[in-house]
Amino acid sequence: MSLSQNSSGRDATGRTDLPLHLVEMATRSVGRSEVSMELALSWTVTTRPYISGTRGLARWAGLTTRMVREAVAQDRQVSQHGFIWTRSRGASSATAEEREQMEIRFRSNTRTQGRSTSPKYYPAPGAALGDLALKEGLEKLMEGNAPLSARISERAKEVLVNGMKTLSVLTELDRTNEMGQVLTALDPGLDIWAEVDDDNAVKTAVIPLGRRAWHLAVLCGLEDVVLSVADIEELTGLSKRGAQALLARMAKANPLLVAKVRQGRSIAYGIRWASNYQMAGDWYEDASLRDEIRKARAAKDRAVQEASARRGTPAGYLAYRLSTASPKRDEYLAANPLPQDADGAWRALVEAGDELALYAYLKAKEAEAGPVPSTPAVLATPSGGVAKLEAPKRQPAQESLESAVPSPELLAEMRSRIIAESYR
């Protein structure tokens, strides 16, 4: 397969190599549970290359902003586990837009040159690669790959190969066709794959399975599989206890998802990914694809951005410093006590410490005072009224250089006096 090393991840015909990147991400994550955050971020920016910003990446990848900052490397550096190349982490600025300009992309090992184009300018995923090019690319990725060696069982290897075949035909996020529905269901930011933490304190239509379940679903291509605990260990990199905990959580979240399967003297587990989370599945429910958590996080992010914009104004900053929202409120008041003759309403607001009430009061005072004059012509008088000062009188111009030159008579008298003095 010959793909040009351009910045958009497309070949000369303009077709996207999205399927190959999905396969590469999945195969590189086999047996590595520690890469789940980088995998979720790289999966997000590959399927939705227009997403940027710390909060945007966190929402769409199902992570927190802290997790995103920890996973992403410094500017123009590669992340710890090699999945992400950082174009920009964003600037330290008082402007929210500048702080949020984090831009990353998936770092593919199939290319030798680093791409520097911002992911936000990538075209959205479009048509699939040709069948021959895709087959050649898939074989190249899978050939000699360590996860396909004897380190994993034959059953796990078969599940992985079949899963990669499914990923190799996922070309776009389009719920009008079967493959697009699969890729949509594997969106790491959906409620089903969320972790349970304080940021997810919102009622959802489904019980989250968690990010580790998402990792396993990706490796399985969201297909129905039969795996033992050891197989799950080998595929995900979890410990035996971790794999058992994962199965228990999946069974608790969805009783139809996991079932024990006796194979001779051993016990395996049938995981019905397709039956539950593909639209053509027997027990599929549209609720499994909802994103209430993502919407709740978006609302929270908007509130944070609005607060940042408000606190960036003089009235908003002062209201914050005097409110209970500021951890240094007491220190600020100690250093800047209210005057003895302070307005009673203002004193009561400061004592209450309500930031929004303080801000509304200050904005009302600003509106009452009117706009700041463009010239110092209008100034407040000592009595509190407003007086218009007269413009300063124009000073007489200095004498010109010509008027400063002595007259010829004066010069002649000075010359004669000098000559007379020299003959004494």
Secondary structure in CASP SS format (residue, H / E / C, confidence):
PFRMAT SS
TARGET T0000
AUTHOR 0000-0000-0000
METHOD secondary structure of the structure
MODEL  1
M C 1.00
S C 1.00
L C 1.00
S C 1.00
Q C 1.00
N C 1.00
S C 1.00
S C 1.00
G C 1.00
R E 1.00
D C 1.00
A C 1.00
T C 1.00
G C 1.00
R C 1.00
T E 1.00
D C 1.00
L H 1.00
P H 1.00
L H 1.00
H H 1.00
L H 1.00
V H 1.00
E H 1.00
M H 1.00
A H 1.00
T H 1.00
R H 1.00
S C 1.00
V C 1.00
G C 1.00
R C 1.00
S H 1.00
E H 1.00
V H 1.00
S H 1.00
M H 1.00
E H 1.00
L H 1.00
A H 1.00
L H 1.00
S H 1.00
W H 1.00
T H 1.00
V H 1.00
T H 1.00
T H 1.00
R C 1.00
P C 1.00
Y C 1.00
I C 1.00
S C 1.00
G C 1.00
T H 1.00
R H 1.00
G H 1.00
L H 1.00
A H 1.00
R H 1.00
W H 1.00
A H 1.00
G C 1.00
L C 1.00
T C 1.00
T H 1.00
R H 1.00
M H 1.00
V H 1.00
R H 1.00
E H 1.00
A H 1.00
V C 1.00
A C 1.00
Q C 1.00
D C 1.00
R C 1.00
Q C 1.00
V E 1.00
S C 1.00
Q C 1.00
H C 1.00
G C 1.00
F C 1.00
I E 1.00
W E 1.00
T E 1.00
R E 1.00
S E 1.00
R C 1.00
G C 1.00
A C 1.00
S C 1.00
S C 1.00
A C 1.00
T C 1.00
A H 1.00
E H 1.00
E H 1.00
R H 1.00
E C 1.00
Q C 1.00
M C 1.00
E E 1.00
I E 1.00
R E 1.00
F E 1.00
R C 1.00
S C 1.00
N C 1.00
T C 1.00
R C 1.00
T C 1.00
Q C 1.00
G C 1.00
R C 1.00
S C 1.00
T C 1.00
S C 1.00
P H 1.00
K H 1.00
Y H 1.00
Y C 1.00
P C 1.00
A C 1.00
P C 1.00
G C 1.00
A C 1.00
A C 1.00
L C 1.00
G C 1.00
D H 1.00
L H 1.00
A H 1.00
L H 1.00
K H 1.00
E H 1.00
G H 1.00
L H 1.00
E H 1.00
K H 1.00
L H 1.00
M H 1.00
E C 1.00
G C 1.00
N C 1.00
A H 1.00
P H 1.00
L H 1.00
S C 1.00
A C 1.00
R C 1.00
I C 1.00
S C 1.00
E H 1.00
R H 1.00
A H 1.00
K H 1.00
E H 1.00
V H 1.00
L H 1.00
V H 1.00
N H 1.00
G H 1.00
M H 1.00
K H 1.00
T H 1.00
L H 1.00
S C 1.00
V C 1.00
L C 1.00
T C 1.00
E C 1.00
L C 1.00
D C 1.00
R C 1.00
T C 1.00
N C 1.00
E H 1.00
M H 1.00
G H 1.00
Q H 1.00
V H 1.00
L H 1.00
T H 1.00
A H 1.00
L C 1.00
D C 1.00
P C 1.00
G C 1.00
L C 1.00
D H 1.00
I H 1.00
W H 1.00
A C 1.00
E C 1.00
V C 1.00
D C 1.00
D H 1.00
D H 1.00
N H 1.00
A C 1.00
V C 1.00
K C 1.00
T C 1.00
A C 1.00
V C 1.00
I C 1.00
P C 1.00
L C 1.00
G C 1.00
R H 1.00
R H 1.00
A H 1.00
W H 1.00
H H 1.00
L H 1.00
A H 1.00
V H 1.00
L H 1.00
C C 1.00
G C 1.00
L C 1.00
E C 1.00
D C 1.00
V E 1.00
V E 1.00
L E 1.00
S C 1.00
V H 1.00
A H 1.00
D H 1.00
I H 1.00
E H 1.00
E H 1.00
L H 1.00
T H 1.00
G C 1.00
L C 1.00
S C 1.00
K H 1.00
R H 1.00
G H 1.00
A H 1.00
Q H 1.00
A H 1.00
L H 1.00
L H 1.00
A H 1.00
R H 1.00
M H 1.00
A H 1.00
K H 1.00
A H 1.00
N C 1.00
P C 1.00
L C 1.00
L C 1.00
V E 1.00
A E 1.00
K E 1.00
V E 1.00
R E 1.00
Q E 1.00
G C 1.00
R C 1.00
S E 1.00
I E 1.00
A E 1.00
Y E 1.00
G E 1.00
I E 1.00
R C 1.00
W H 1.00
A H 1.00
S H 1.00
N H 1.00
Y H 1.00
Q C 1.00
M C 1.00
A C 1.00
G C 1.00
D C 1.00
W C 1.00
Y C 1.00
E C 1.00
D H 1.00
A H 1.00
S H 1.00
L H 1.00
R C 1.00
D C 1.00
E H 1.00
I H 1.00
R H 1.00
K H 1.00
A H 1.00
R H 1.00
A H 1.00
A H 1.00
K H 1.00
D H 1.00
R H 1.00
A H 1.00
V H 1.00
Q H 1.00
E H 1.00
A H 1.00
S H 1.00
A H 1.00
R H 1.00
R H 1.00
G C 1.00
T C 1.00
P H 1.00
A H 1.00
G H 1.00
Y H 1.00
L H 1.00
A H 1.00
Y H 1.00
R H 1.00
L H 1.00
S C 1.00
T C 1.00
A C 1.00
S C 1.00
P C 1.00
K C 1.00
R H 1.00
D H 1.00
E H 1.00
Y H 1.00
L H 1.00
A H 1.00
A H 1.00
N C 1.00
P C 1.00
L C 1.00
P C 1.00
Q C 1.00
D C 1.00
A C 1.00
D C 1.00
G H 1.00
A H 1.00
W H 1.00
R H 1.00
A H 1.00
L H 1.00
V H 1.00
E H 1.00
A H 1.00
G C 1.00
D C 1.00
E H 1.00
L H 1.00
A H 1.00
L H 1.00
Y H 1.00
A H 1.00
Y H 1.00
L H 1.00
K H 1.00
A H 1.00
K H 1.00
E H 1.00
A H 1.00
E H 1.00
A H 1.00
G C 1.00
P C 1.00
V C 1.00
P C 1.00
S C 1.00
T C 1.00
P C 1.00
A C 1.00
V E 1.00
L E 1.00
A E 1.00
T C 1.00
P C 1.00
S C 1.00
G C 1.00
G C 1.00
V E 1.00
A E 1.00
K E 1.00
L C 1.00
E C 1.00
A C 1.00
P C 1.00
K C 1.00
R C 1.00
Q C 1.00
P C 1.00
A C 1.00
Q C 1.00
E C 1.00
S C 1.00
L C 1.00
E C 1.00
S C 1.00
A C 1.00
V C 1.00
P C 1.00
S C 1.00
P H 1.00
E H 1.00
L H 1.00
L H 1.00
A H 1.00
E H 1.00
M H 1.00
R H 1.00
S H 1.00
R H 1.00
I H 1.00
I H 1.00
A H 1.00
E H 1.00
S H 1.00
Y C 1.00
R C 1.00
END
